[in-house]
């Protein structure tokens, strides 16, 4: 078990030792948990930590990973470059390295003197330097990263303020309302919906309200299995501070190293372990939201309440348009005794989908199960580093021979599902038996823990790889949806074809990389992630072409009966489809709530509608 914990820690960057946390023995509200200092800053022109990146080693003619945070950090991956050349058209000779420094933004608008006077003493610190302004003026779509690397952001915040408490936020919001100052709440900055971009036409002073200083676990109640946590806490820090308490939150989005609790609520987020712990709306008990009209919150902390429409539903997914989320009371669960990885290979994507459908109906899904198509399966295999263990090499060759020659799997069709089990040893054993038995009905074969671990590794690496591709004229991104079970195959096939056709029509010269995976399972359907990208050599406006292709893909998904988003949210990137999604009456209802809570539109990020 200890070795497995070390592997997971390497994979996810999680510290193995417990940090300060609330008392694990008290059954009542505990004392405040203080935050640890944040180290290892993130990069300004791309995803993730500055000490981690993919690079090309000319001497070895191979790609490697710098740093020491992750499973394969510090290693070379000899199969990755050939894969990217064949599948994505990567050409190491066609470089497009980022500018050395972000473009200097336009001079900041001066905040009203009365506003600054009103909020004096009601924040931890404030910043107006160009670096901080640019950092808080974008999220992480490929379009935004492209502008950072090769151009400039059209508008960034004029001031960044870090509140330290709910009371600070109340004062700042009230003063902004009084003096007509725009506020844009900022959590981890990981948005992939352009939700953090500043409207270029905004003439008022824009203040980014960075919530990172509000990162305490205020109390844990063991009797009720709940905790009150400030909204600015980063997911990984929250996990670390719960270690030693015997409790977990269980919410693990791909961005857990950087995204915050408040951001999860604001976007209706989901996570890799949703099958056991639920989505963020299943975890939330109560939310505290500061609006220009005052603070909105429920009067009690109970498991369920029947008092008209649930006000939480207008906070969940509000994307910073109504106010600032300051505190959230969440449900906690006992930490699992054991964690086990696994994987299954299938002869085809169709057989894998049919297996997942039966697992969903049988309600025996492991905490995480994700089915990748053939392109992504091959992608995962290319991330395997070389080994000096000759026994392992021989065993791999024997397994490959058996799969291809005895089982007659076709390399260009076979796919894989990665699995993560949690619970007691006996619970995991029983669940594994059920899952693998169902898989066998659809030609599935157990493929070991290593493939499951590598699947998780790919999840954390995909954004780093996207940024590496930009060094060589490759632009790519992921987007997600949810679809009914009966439409999964059709949606995947039609969307891939639509992307390929749109790319050819737009003048993309080489075949684009297109891939998908099925993620979270529900009784009624699944979530699906799509990945696509292309080499922009010879294209004058790569972002414009990318936008057109992405638009075509979204149209196809909606035509197949898929959702506008499963968990990334709407932001500005997808809001043109909001009326089609929730109806004209629905849009008017959202607008009415917005006008009532924020009559001066000080939360003017222009998301959703």
N, C-alpha and C positions, 0 to 999 in steps of 0.2 A: 504493500500500500504506500509506503514511504517513497519508493522509487516512482510510482505512478504520480504521486503528488509533485515530485520534482519535475517530471516530464510535463505535467500540466502547467507548472509555474514557468518553465522555460518557454512553453508554447505561447502563453498568454501574457507573459511579463508580470505575473503576480508574485509578490513577495511570499516566501514560504514561512516566515515567522510572523506571529500575530503582533499587531500594533495596538495602540491604546484603544480601548473600546469600553462600552458600558458594562457594568457588572453583570456577570453571567449567573449570579445566584439570586438576585432580588426578583421578586414577582411583581414589584410595583415600579412606578416611574423612577428612573435613575438619574444621576447627575449628568450634567452636560458633558459631551465628549468633544474635546478640542481637536482642531484640525492639525495635521502635520503640514509642514511647508512643502510646496510643490517644487520639484527639481526637474532637470532635464527638459528644457523648453522645446516647444515644437518649432518646426521650420516655417519660414515666412512665405515660401513659394510652393508649398505642396503639403501633402498629408504627412502627419506623424512626427516622430521624434527626430531631432537633428542628427542623432548618432546612428540612425538606421536608414539605409537606402540600398537599392540595387545599383550595381556598377558593372562596367565592362572591363575585364582584365585582358589587356591586349596580349600580354605574354602567354597567357593560358588560352586565349581565344574563347573565354567562357565568362558567364555572368556570375557574380558573387553578391553576398549580402554583408554590408558593413555593420558593426555594432556587436552587441552581446545579449540583446534582450530576448530574442526568440529562438525557437527550436533549431533552426539552421543558420543563425547569425554567425558570421565569421567563416562561413563555408562557401565553396564554389559549387555551382550547380551545372555540370557540363551538358546536361540534356536540355536546359531551359532555352539557351540561344537557338539551337536548331529547331526547337518547337516553335518559338516565336517567329523565326524566319519562315517556316513552312505554313503556320496557321494564321499569322497576323501580318506577314509581309515585312517584318522588321529588316531594316538595312542599316547596319552599324556605320556605313560610310556617309549616310545622310543625317547629319547632326542638326540639332535645334536646341542648343543649351540655353537655359534661362539667363536673362539679364542678371547681373551681379547684385543688383539692389532694386527694390520696388521703385516704381516711378513716383516722384514727389507729388503728393496730392495738391489740389487747389487749396489756397489759404483757408483756414478755418473761419467760420462765422463766429463772431464774438457772442457768447451767451448773454442774455440780459443781466445787467448788474444786480437787479433785484432778485433774480432767480438764484444767482450765486450767493447772495447774502442770505436768502431764505434757507438754503441747504447747508450752509456752513456748520460744521460739527455733526452733520448727519450722513457722513460717509467715512470710509476707511482711508481712501485716497482718490485723487482724480488725476487724469493725464490728458495732455493735449499735444504730445509729440507726434510727429508724422508716423513713426513706426507703430505706435499703439492705435492711431486712427485707422491706418490701413489694415492692420490685423483685425480690427473689429468691424470692418466694412465688407466682409465677404464670408461665404461659406465654402463648400468644397465640391461644387459641381466642376466638371472639366472646363466649362465655359469660364468660370471665375478664376480657376487656376491658370488657364491660358492667358487671361488678361494680366494676372500678376506677373507671369513669367515673361511675356512678350509685349505688354502694353501698359495700360493703366486703368484703374477703376474710375468710372465717371463721377462718383460721389462717395464720400466716406463720412463717418461721424465727425463732428466738430470737437467733441469732448467725450472722454470716457470717465465714468464715475463708478466707483466700487462701493455699494452700500454694505454695511456690516450687520444689519438686523432688519426685522420686519418694520420696526418703527422708522428706521432710516428710509426705507422704501416709501412708506406712507407720506413722509415729509417731502421727498423728492417728487413723487407723483402729484401731490397736491400743489406744489409750487410750479411744476411744469404745466399743470392745468391752468393755474392762475396767470402765468406769464407766457403762455402759448409756446412752449418748448416741446419739440418732438422727442419721444423716448423710444428706443428700440432695445428690448431686453436681449441679453447675450448670455448664453450658457457655455457650451463647449465649442461653439463655432463650427460644428460638424454638419450643418445643414446641407442637404443635397437637393434642395428645392428653390434655391436662390432667395430663401426667406430673410436672410440678413443683409442683402444688398439695399443700399439707401436709394430711394426714389430720386433720380437725377433732377427732377423738376421741383423738389422741395426747397422752398425759400427760407423756411424757418431754421433755427439752430437745431441740429440733431445731436442728441446725447445718447451714447451707447451705455446701457446700464449693465455692467459686467457683474454677474452674481457670484463669482468664485470665492469671495470673502465670506459668503453665507454658506458655510459647508459643515455645520455641526450636526451631530446626532443629538438632539435635545433631550430625548428620553427613550427608553425602551420599557415596555410593559409586558412582562413575561406571561402574566395571567391571560391577557387578551391577545398575545402574540402580535403586538403592534409597536410601531416606533414613530416618533415625530422627527422629521429630518428636514433641514433647510434645503432649499431648492438648488443651491449652487454647488452641491457636492458632486464630484466626478464619480462615475460608476465604479471604476477600479478602486478609488480611495474608499468608497462605501464598503465594497467587498472586504478590503483589507482591515477596516476598522471593526467589521462584524466578526472577524476571526477571533476565536477565543470565547465568543459568546455562545457558540453552539447553534447559531441562527444564521439564516441567509435570506436575501431578498429574492434571488433567483432570476432577476431580470438581466439578460446579457445580450445587448445589441452588439453588432459588429464594431461599433464605435465606443465600446465600454471604457476604453482607456482615456477618452477625452470628453465624451458627452456627459450631461448632467441630469439629475433627477427632474429638475424643472423643465428641461428640454424634452425629456421623455413624455411628460404630461402634456406639454404644449403641442406635441406632434402626434399624440396617440401612438406611441412607439410600441414595437414588438421586439422580441429577442430570440436568441438561438435555443433557449430552454423553455420556450413558451408552452410546449406540450405538457409540462408538469406545473409550471408556476403561473401560466396565463400571460396575457398581454398587460400593458401598464394599467388599463382600466380595470382589470381583475385584481390588481395589487393595491390600488388606491382605496383608502377608506375616507379620507377627507383632504380637501385642498383649501389653502388660504390664498386668495387673489386680491391684490391691491388694484383698484380701478380709480379713475378720476371721481367717481361717485362715492368712494369709500371702499372698505374691505368687505369682500364677499366670502362667507364661509358658513358651513352648517353648524348648528348649535350643539350637536352631540356626535359621539364616535361610536356608532352602532353597526352591526353587520349588514343591516338592511333597513330602509326607511320608505314609507309610503306617504309622501307629502307632496303630491303633484309631480310635474316634470322635474327631473333631476338636474339641479343647477350644475352639477359636475360635468354633465354632458356638453354644456356650452363652454366649459373651461378646457376640457380635454380636446386637443386638436385646434385650439384657438390661435395658435401660432403667433403669439405676441400682439394680437390685434385688440384685445380687450383690457389688458392690464399685465401686472407682474405677479407671477407665482412665487411666493416667498417660502412657504412651508407645506409639507405634504405628510400626512399620516398614512403609513403603509402597513400592509400585512407582511409578517415575517413567517418563515417556515423553519423547522428543525434542519440543521445541516445534515446532508446525507452521510451515511456511514462509509459508503464506498462509491467510487466512480470508475466506470469501465468504458473504454472505447471499443468500437467494432466497425466492421464494414461488410458489405455484400456486393458482389458483382452480378450483373444480369446480362443476358444475351442481347437485350434491346431496351430502349427507353420506354417503349410501350409496356413491356412486361414489368419493368420497375414501377411505372405509374399504377398499374393494376394491383401490384403488391401493396403499395402505399395506401391505395383506396381501401383494401381489405383490412389493413392494420388500423386505419382510421375508424372504420365501422366497428371493428372488434374492440376499439378503445384500449389497445395494448401498446400504443406508441411509446418508444423510449423518450427520455427527456428532450432529445434532439434527434431527428432523422432528416437527412437531406439527400435527395437524389440528383446527381449531376448527369448531364447528357454526355455523349461521347467526346465532344470537344473539350469539355471541362475535365472529364476523366483523364484524357491524355495530358491536359495541362497539369493536373495534380501529379501524374507520374513524372513529368519533366522536372518537378521540384525536388526529386529525390537525390541527395548528395551521394557521391561515391563512397564505398565502404572497403576497408581492408580485411573485413571478416570473410574469408573465403568460403566458410560454411554457409553464411547468409547468401553469398552470391550464387552458390550451387543450388541452394534451396529455392531462390527466386527463379532460376532458370527451369528447375523442375516444375514449379507451380505454373509458370508460363506455358511450358510444353503441355502440361496436363489440361489447362484451360483451353488452349487453342487446338490441340490435336485429339484429345479424348472427348472433351465437352463440346468441341466444335464451335466455340465462341468466335465471332468474327471481329477482328481488332477495330474495324471502322464502325462497328455497331454497338459494341459492349459498353455498358455504363456501370456506375457504382453508386451505392448509397452509403453515407457515413453515419455512424450511430454513436450516441452517447447515452449510457445508462447510469442511473443514480438510485440509491436506496441501500437497504441492507444486502448482504451477500446472498441471502436466500431469495429476496425480492428480485434482484438482478438476474439470478440464475433462472427463475421462473419466467421472467419477462424475455430474456434471451431465447429461451426454449420456444415461446410462443411466436416471437418475431421471426426467428430463423425457420421455423416450421412453415409459416405463411410464405416466406420468401422462397422456400424450396418448391412450393406449388407453382411458382412462376419462373422456374429455372434459375433461381437465385442461389449463389454459393457463398459461404462464409469466406471472407478475404482477410481477416485478421485486424488486430488493433492498430498496426502501423499506418494502414491506409486511412483509418478513421482519424488518427492524430494528424496526418498530413492534410486531410480535408479541412480540419480546423485551422491549421497553419495557413492554408491558402486563403481562408476567410480574412485573416489578419493582414495578409500580404498583398491583397488585390489592389488596394489603393496605392501602395508603394510601387507596385508594378506599373500602374497607370502613369504615375509621375515619371518613372524611368522611361516609359515609352515616349513621353513628350520630348525627351532628349534626342529622339531619333524620328521626329516627324510622325508620331503615332498619337492619335487622339481617341480616347475611349471612355466609357462610363457604364454604370449599371443602373437599372431601374426595376421596379417591382410592381406586382399587382396581385390580386387574389381572384380566383376563378372557381366556379362549381366543379365538382369531380367530373361530371360528364363532358366538360369543355376543356380539360387540361391539355390533352394531346392536340386538339384542334387549335387551341390558342398558341401553344408553343410552335407548332408547325407553320401556321399562317403568319405569325409575327416574325419568325425568322425569314420566311420568304419575302415578306413586305420590306424588311430591312435590306435584304440583298438587292431587291429590285430598286428601292429608293436610292441605294448607294450607286448602282450603275447609272441610274437616271441623272444623279447629281454629278457624275463625272469622276467618281472614285475609280482609279485605274486598276488597283489590285483587289482581290477578293477580301471583303471585310471579315474580321473575326466576329463570329456570332455564337453565343452559347446561352444555355439556361440551366437552372436548377429548381427543383421543387423543394420548398422548405417546410414551413409550419403546416401541420395537419389539423383539419377540423372535420366534424361530422359531415358538413355540407360541401367542403371544398378544401383548397390548399392555397398557399402563397407561392408565387413563382417569381424568381429573379431572372432577368435577362442581362446579358453582358454583350456589348458590341463596341467595335472600334475599327479604325482604318488608318492607313498611311496617307498623309495629306500631301505627299510630294506632287508638285504640279498644280495644287489647288490654291487659289489666291485667298480664299476665305474659309479656312477649315471649320471655324466655329459656326459660321452660317450654314455650311453643308451639314455639319453634325446636327444642328437644330432642326433642319428639314427632315433628316432621316429619323431623328427621335420623335418628331411630330407624327410622321407616318406610322411609326411603331405604336405610338399611343392610340392613334385612330383605330388601328387594327385590333388592339387589345379591347377597346371599348366595343367595337363591332362584334367581337367574340363573346361579349357579356362579362368581360373582366372589369375590375374596379379601377378607378382613377389612381388610387394608391392603396397599398396595404398598410404601410407603416412609415413611409418617408414624409408623408404630408403633401400639401398642395403648394404652399409658398406663392411665388410669382410664376414659377416654371409651368405649373399645370392649371392655373386658375381660369384659363379660357374655357375649360371643360366643366367648370363647377355647375353652371346652370343645367347642363345636360345630365349631370350626376345627381343633383339634389332637387331639381326642378326650379322654375322661376319663383314659385312661392317659397321654396326653401331658401333661395338666395335673398329674397326680400325679408324673410324672418331673421337671417343672420345679420343683414344690414340694420334691421330695426333694433336688435340687441346691441349692436355696435353703436348706433346713434344714441341709445339710451345710456349706456355705460360710459361712452367716450364722446360726448357731444362736440367737442372741439377737435376731435381726431388727433390727439397728441400721440397716440400709438399708431403712427402713420407709416408703417412699413409696407402697406398696400398688399398684404398677403390675403389669400382666399378669394376676396371679391374686389 
